[in-house]
Amino acid sequence: MVAQANRMNQQFREAMERPGELVKDYPLASMLLMFGMGLGVGVIVSQTICNSLLEMAEPEPSMTDKLRRQVYDALGHVLTPSMLKQVQSYTS
């Protein structure tokens, strides 16, 4: 049992030393890998934050929607309700 624990400790130490050796052997590749991973995580986090903020905000009506609302309001004072529904059915 003790021999197995010593062997596991030795394997663990070797596994912890390997990444350090790889970084020493390939510094540029290691740096680019970490940069890419950081960039990817940053994009994912920013997308998540932006999407949650956009869902909370109410969409602002476009200029076309504002103009349509003004025209319907103006026509509502002149036309009967049935005629206004007919106009709305043409424009929808």
Residue pairs with C-beta under 8 A, 6 or more apart in sequence:
22 30
23 30
61 69
68 91
72 84
72 87
72 88
75 84
75 87
76 84
79 87
